Amino acid sequence: MNTLKNLKRYPTIKNNPLQAWDASDELVLSEVDTPKYLNLQKVLILNDSFGALSYGLQARDVTTYSDSFVSTKAIASNIEQRISLRSDLKRIAGNYELVILKLPKNLSFMEDILIELSNFLDKDTPIIFSGMIKHMSSGHFDLINKYIGETSTSLGKKKARLIYASFTKGPAVSPYPISLKIDEWSTPLVNESNLFSREKLDIGTRFFLENIPSGNFTKILDLGCANGIVGLNAKKKNPDAKIVFVDDSYMAIKSSKENYNNSFEDSADYFWTNCYEQSDLPQIDLVLCNPPFHQGTTIGDFIAWQMFNDAKKKLQRGGKMIVIGNGHLRYDLKLKKIFGNCTVINQNKKFMILESFRQ
């Protein structure tokens, strides 16, 4: 679809080989241009990756929801006309004639979305689910059948497929956010549905918690905070420090805020943003980071690179960055290139904990 070729991913990366749409986006836009859907003007789009769906339908009355700051920025920058953007799943309710949902990888997030839809959609509202065939699972179909109705599918095209359903079920009660009790924290943690490791504490984070330093830190950044457990432990070890929570996921920021407020009397800072890129974000003297190595279904080290570079710009001279990662990712080489120094402060068979300081 030629019109999509002008779309850009966010953030802009020079000579980026990745495009801002996929074959499933093209398939959706071709489908909604057929007589069956052409007159349906009030459209809700969920999980639009970089704005291809919103761009293709912007002439209609479109509301777009995304939990991701990166996706939201891309959508806003790629759209020529005004559409309604939502980042809070609890604020998507409306009277829609058509719903388009790009399948998320995370089935808990998928379930949360479908339950939310079940509480306001009119009966027989058509829903188109889109995705690449290799990322579709039986779990996706099970959830659609449970909360929406019977499914049918399109033919595959360019390794993409559409799933069709009309809303025939009734309102459902959401189990989200879930409450998680872990040995490492006295208060049960509030975990929204789109958080990484929302049902248990992953082994990498558990190892990281054992290696959080205490010292004369005044402002500590939990970069890529998820539910905030790293920042919470940093506060426990450094009670006089101000904690800054940052994540690309709106649900992560929401969870971190609730977990902090459930544990401490003072306030923290929260920023829904990409890495630590904004120029007006506060200076810090300690960064704690467990970088993600994927964005949706795209795997790579580009997020880690930006996190490390952004953190360095905002670190006070002499400030430290502490990173955990799988040994094979070789974050030590990246940190040494950026900071000019890197020390392995602990490691086990799977993970390395690294420290760099700003000279």
Secondary structure, 3 states (H helix, E strand, C coil): CHHHHHCCCCCCCCCCCCCCCCHHHHHHHHHCCCHHHHCCCEEEEECCCCCHHHHHCCCCEEEEECCEHHHHHHHHHHCCCCCEEECCHHHCCCCCCEEEEECCCCHHHHHHHHHHHHCCCCCCCEEEEEEEHHHCCHHHHHHHHHHCCCEEECCCECCEEEEEEECCCCCCCCCCCEEEEECCEEEEEEECCCCCCCCCCCHHHHHHHCCCCCCCCCEEEEECCCCCHHHHHHHHHCCCCEEEEEECEHHHHHHHHHHHHCCCCCCCEEEECCCCCCCCCCCEEEEEECCCCEECCEECCHHHHHHHHHHHHHEEEEEEEEEEEEHHHCHHHHHHHHHCCCEEEEECCCEEEEEEECC
